């Protein structure tokens, strides 16, 4: 088999890890990575070591789903203890960096009283000197920003803690990724490669283009001891050939959550890529990697949350993507890491920023970045954008998890872009509290009431109907609900018919139907062709 050309199996997972934890964007950017290692990972590890039985009970309780509880059996406690020792000893610099950030926050609270800051620079913790700028806002509240591009050039960006866990999936079951590390398992190979390594691209290509196993082994520096497992990841059976869409219409394919593929005969646009797998029984019809074109012209990223930027999907697609479009940021704020910097530093060479109300023009289509309000717990986060895709006058509006707290904003947007044909709106309208995602970055304790009032929530029915009244779409699709089973390990969401997001979205769909509008809550997969006559009308 080593000399024969073989294909990588379709259900081989490229699971990106940082320090054995599931990698998302906040574990790549140096400052947020340091804070998460200290305030999330080590905190959960310590809690597990102190009371593993409490964690075991909590992960079985549906009400505790998505909480800070490690889904690892107590029998493996010594492996968790070993992980703690490695993290504490090998990553001491990052832990010290995180503590310096906390010290700087405390310094600004106590000493920055509205007067000039030159003397305060002398008190900046040594590890942060040369990497931060101090400032006041217009109300004399002190803050700081990072020179984030310099952080990626500093010792605080450690590519050595990045690696890929390679394994074959046979179901959608996984522990919640923010609370459970990936320990060593007999059927998993850990590729000690940084995310920008070209071996990842070459291995991913083998899902469609066969190569000898020895070729890829040498590229990945794989030891002979891994041969038996590694060989099992390959097959001599070629995958089904993808048929490029060549019709005269616009084809929309829903891949789950907020992932939408829009195709014409000459264009492909993929929004918020998050792709499931084939190769095992599933009760839910769904598309997979095999249903993507060999070349993806544009990937659009709406915002910087772990269910909208899935490196597990993006890294294997890197060699297929011609251009990624991300919201403009470069704010330098701890809670708002820059996406272009992140993608640039993990091997993507084709990343563009888009401003609010900026348009990218090509052929007979345009992509316009639009303001995105809500779903960020009222933090001053700039890295977010909704998108208008206009193909020959046919307009598709992707609002992601926007919460319509100010409909006048959308009236102003409508004045510029007009009515749309198809609207996609997220309605996960309860959302988790601020601390669930951003807790490791918050250095000043907030009350439980404050935390619970600031939700990572999308729109409810009333808010959604305001948008529909403004943009007058012909079709409305509720999406980004996290319902698909392959989303649970990322979102921890599991609804019943009585769950508020289901009730609210049902009400919105009914009101749309009462107006003779096409409306549906997307789930699993969906394909729609918009014929030329529809487009022209």
N, C-alpha and C positions, 0 to 999 in steps of 0.2 A: 504493500500500500504506500510505502514511503516514496516510491518512484512514480507511481501512478498519480495522475491529476485527480483531485477530489474537491468536493464542495463542502463548505461549512453548512451544517444543518440550520434550518430556518429558525428553530427554537433554541439556539444558543444565545445566551444572555451576555451582553457586555455590561456588567454591573460596576459602575465607577465608584471607587472608595477613596476616602481621605482618612487616614489613620484608622482604617477598618470600619468607618461609618459611611453610610450611603451619601454619595457626593451630590450636593446641589450647589447652586451658585454661591450661597453664603459660606460654603466650605472651600471655595476657591479664592475669593477675594481675601487678601491677607488679614485685614483687621477683623472682618466678621468671622473668619475662620478661627482666629485666636479666641475671640469672645465665645464662640460656640463650643470650642474644645474645653474651655474653663467652666463656663456657666451652664452648658447643657450636658456635654458628654461626661465630664468628670463628676458632675452633680448626680447624674443618673447612675453612674457606676458606683459611687459612694453609697447611694440609697439602696441599690441592689445588694451590695456587699453587707450592708447593715441589716437588711430584712428581705432576703430573697423570697420568703413565703408571701409577703405582702404583694410583691410584684407578680408572683404566680397567680394569686387570687384576682388581682386587678385586671390582668390581660384576659381573664375569662368573663369579666363583667362588661356587658355591652355599654353600660353607662360610663365606663372608664376608658372606652376606646379612644385612642389618640392621646392618652395621657403620658406622663413621664415614667412609664413602667416598661422594664426590659422583658421581652418575650424570649427568655432563655431559661432552660430547666436548671434547677438548683444544683444538679449533679455537675454542671460545668462552671461552678463558681470559681474554681482555681484559674480557669482560663480568663475569666473576667478580671480576677485579681492581677493576673499577668498583664492584661491589657492596661489596667490602671498604672502599673509600674512602668510600662513602656511609655505611656502617655506622659506621666509625671516626670520621668527622667529624660527621655529622648526629646521631648518637646518643651523643655523648661523655658527656652527662649520665648516661645509663643505664649506660654502661661505668664511669664514676666511681662510680655508685651500687653496682654489683656489686663493685667493688674495695673500697668502704667496708664492705660486708657481710663480705668476707673479712678485712679488717683488724679488724673487731669480733670475729669468731670467734677470731682470733689473740690479741687483747687479753684476752679472757675466759680463754683457755687459760693465758696467762702470768701474769695479775695477779689473777684471781678465785680466792682461796684459802680461801673459806669465811667471810671476814669481811664486814662491812657493805659495801654497794655504792655508797653515796652518792658517795664519791670517784671511783669508776669512771665515773659518769655524766659527769664532767668530761672524761674521755678518749675518750668516744664520738666516732667520726668526725663532723665537722660536718654532712655530708649526711644522717646518720641521726638527728641530734638532734631530739627531738620526735616521732619515728616509732617508737621502740622502748622496750620495758620490759625491764630486766635482772632476772634471777631466779636462784635456786638450786633444784635439785630436792632431794628429801629426803636425798640422799646427798652434798650439797654440790657437785654438778656444776653449773657455771654455764651459763646459756643466755640467749636473748633471744627476745622475741616482738614482732611488728609490730602497730601499730595499723592493721590492713589497710584499714579503711574510710577512714582518712585518706590512705593511699597513693593510693587512687583519686581523691582530691581534690587531689593534689599534682602537680608537674611531672613526676613519674616515671611517671604514667599518660598515655601519648601516644596519643590516638586517631588522630592524624595518620599513624601508621605502619600502621594497619589499612586493608585494602582487599579487594575481591572480584575475583578473576580469573574472568571469565565465558567459558565455552567449551563446545563440543559434544563429548561423548565418544562414541566409536565402538567402544570396547573397554574392558577392565578393566586395561590395562597402564599403570602409572605408576611412577616412581622412588620409592624408599623416602623417606617424607616427612620424617623426622627428620634426614636427611643431605643432602638435595638441595633447593636453593632453586628457586623458579619464576622463571626468566628470561623476558624478553619474547619472545613468539612471534607470528607473523603472524596466527594464527587465534584469538588470545586478547585479550579486552578487559579492561583493568584499571580497575575502577570505584573511583575514589579517594573512597570513602565509609567512614566508621566503621561498625562492626557494628551500632550502634543506629539507623542511618538508616532512615526509614520507606520509602524507595525500594526497599529490599530486600524488604519485605513486599509492596509494590505489584507489583513485578516477579514475585515468586513467585506471587501470586494469578493472574497471567496464564497460568499453566499450566492454569487451569480457567475463568477469567473473562476474556474478550477485552477489549482496549482498543486505541485507535489508537496506533501506534508513536510519533507525535509527543508524545503525552501522557507516555509513560514516559521518552522521551528528555529531555524538559524536567525531569522529576522527578529524573533521574539526573545532570543537567548534562553530558550526553554531547556531545563536540565533533562537528561535522559530518564530520571526517576519519574517524570510526569508523563512519559510516553503513553502508557496504557489509557489513562483518563483522556489525554489530549486526542489520541486517535479516535476515541469514541464520539468526538464532536463532529466527525466528518462522514460524508456519504459519497458514493459514486453516482448517486441518482441526481440528475440535473433538476433544478427548480422549474416550476411552470414559468414560461416566458411571459413577460409583461407585454401587453398590447397597448402601445401608445394610443391615446385618444386622438382620433383623426376626423371626428365629426365636425359639423358646422355649428354646433351649439356650445353652450357652456355647461360643463359637467361639475356638479358638486358632490363630493364624497365626504361623509362624516365618519371619522375613525374612532370616536369616543371622546368624552369630556369636551375640551375646547379645540380639538384637532380637526381642522377642515382642509381638504384638498380641493382647490379650484383648478380646472383644466380647460383649455381650448386646444385646438389643433396645433397651436404654436406657443403655448404658455402654460406653465404650471406654478401655482402659488400654494404653499403649505403654511397654515397658521397654527402656532403653538403646538409643535410636533410632540405627540405622545402616542406611541404605537404599541399595540399588543402583539402577541405571537400566534402563529399557527403551530401545528405539530402535536396537538393533544385535544382530547374531546372538550367541547364547550357547548353549553346550552344556549349561548348567545351568539348569533351570527355577527361576525365582525371582520373588518379589513385588517391587513397586517402589512409588514414590510414588502411582501411580494406584490402588493397592490399600489405601490408607489412607482412613479416613473424613474428611469435610470438616471435622468438629470432633473433636478428640481431647480427651477429658475430663481425663485424667491422663497425664503422662509421669513415669516413675520412673527416677531415675539411681542406680545402685548404688555407683559409685566414680569417682574422678577420674583415670582413665587414658584415653589418647587413643583407644583402641578401644571405649570405653563412653560417651564424650561427643564426638560428632562434630559440630562446628559446621557442617560442610558439609551435614549433614542437618537440624540443629536450626534454623538461621537461616531457610531457606525454609519451615519448618513453623511458625515463630513465630506467624504470624497465625491458625493453626488450633488452637493449644494453649490450653486453658482454664487449666491449672494444671500446674506442674512441681514435683515433690517431690524434694528432695535431702537427703542426710545432714547432720545438724547438725555444725558444726565450730566456726568462729570461734576457733580456737586461736591464730592469729597466727603460727604457726611457718612458717618459710620453706618447708619441705617439704610443708606441708599448707594450701595456699590455700583460702579459703572459697568454696564453689560458689554460694551465694546471692548474695554480693557480686559474683561474676563475672557471673552471669546478669542481675542488676539493672543492671549497668553496660554490658551490651551489648544492652539494649532489651527484655528480658523483664520484664513487669510483674506476673507471677502466680506467684512462686516461694515455696514453703513449705519450711521445714526440718522434718525428722522426727527424733526422738530414738529411741534403742534402746528397744524394747518400748512405743513410743507408737503409738496407733491413730487413724487418720482414719476416721470413720464417715460414710456417705452411703447413702441409700435402703436397699437390701437387700445392701449390700456394705461391706467394711472393707479398709483397707490398713494393715498393721502393719510398722514398721521393726524389724529384728532385728540382733543383733550379727554382724559380718563379721570373721573372723579369717583371717590368712594373705595371701599374694600381694602384700604391701607391703614385702618385704625387711626385716622386723622393725623398721621405722621406726615411731615413735609417731604414726601418722596416724589421725585421727579421722573424716575425710570418707569414710566407707564404710558401707554398710548393705545387708543382704539384705532381701527383702520377702516378706511373706505376703499374698496376695490371697485374700480369703474372699468368695465370691459365693453367697449363699443357703445357706451351709453347705458349699459345695464349695471346697476349699482348694488353692491353687497356691503352691508355695514356690520362690522364685527365689534361688539361693545364689551366683550369679555365679561368681567365681573363688576362692571360699573354699577354703582348705586346712585340712583337719580335723585340726589338730595337738592339739586337746584335745576329745575327744568328750564329756567331762563337761559342757562348755558347752552342747552341743546337747541333752543330757539335761535340763538345767535349762530350756532353751527349750521342749522338748517338754512338760514339766510344765505350761507355761502355754498352749500352743497346741494340744496333742494331735497325733494322726496327721494326715497330709496326703493328698490324693488324687493330686496330680501334683508331681513334684520335678524341678527343672532344676538341673544341676550342671556347672560347668566343670572340665575335666580336662586342661588344658594343664599337666601336672605336672612338666615340666622347667623351663620359664621362663628368662628372661634374668637375668643377674646384676644386682645393685643398680645398678651404674654405668651400665647401658644406658639407664635412664630417669632416674634421680636423680643421675647423675654430676655434672652441672653445679652441683648444689646442695651437694655434699660438698666442704668446703674443707680438711679434714684428710685427707691421703693414707692410704688403707687398703691392706692387702696384697692380692695377687691371690687368695690362699686365702680371706681374709675375704670379699672381693667375691663370689667364686664360691659361697660357702656360703650367701649371702643372696639367694634367688631370688625372682623375680616369678612364682611357681608356684601352680597350683591343686592339686586332689586327685589322688592315685593310686587304684588299685583298692581297696586295703585301707581307705584313708581314706573313700572313697566308700561302701563297703559298711557302714561304721560308721554313716554317716548314714541309709542305707536301713534298717538294723536298728532305728534309733531312731524314725524317722518313719513307717515302714511304708507307703510310698506304693503306690498301685495301678499307677502308671506312672512311669517314670524316663527322663528325656531328658538325655543328655550334650550340652552346647552350649558356646558361647564358646570354640571351638577355633581360630578364625582360619583355617579351611580354605578358605573361599570365595575365589575368585580376586579379587573386588573388595575383599578385606581385605589383600592382600599389601602394598600401598603403606603401610599403617598398621602392620601387625603383623610383616611380613617372614617369616611362618611358611610353610613348605612341607614337608608331611610325606610320608613313604613308609610302606609297610605295616610297616616295621621300626622306625619312630619310636616312642619310648617312650610318648608320650601316646596313640598309636593302639593299641599293644599293651595298655596299662593299661585304656583305655576298652573295648576288645574283651573283656577279661577280666571287667570289671564287667557288661557287657551279657550275657555268657554266664551269669554267676552269677545275674543277674536272671531270665533265661529258664529256668534250671534250677528256679527257684522259681515258674514260671508268671506272672511279672510282665511286663507290657509294658515294653520297654526299647529304646532306639534312640539312635544318635549322629546328631544332626540335621545336615543339610547341604543347602544350597540353599534349598528351601522345604518347608513342611509345613503342612497344615491338618487340624484335628481338631475335630469337634463332640462336645461332652459333652451328651448328651440329658438331658432332665428326669429320667427314671427313674434315670440314673446319678448325677445330682446329688443326688436325694433319698435314694439308697441310701448 
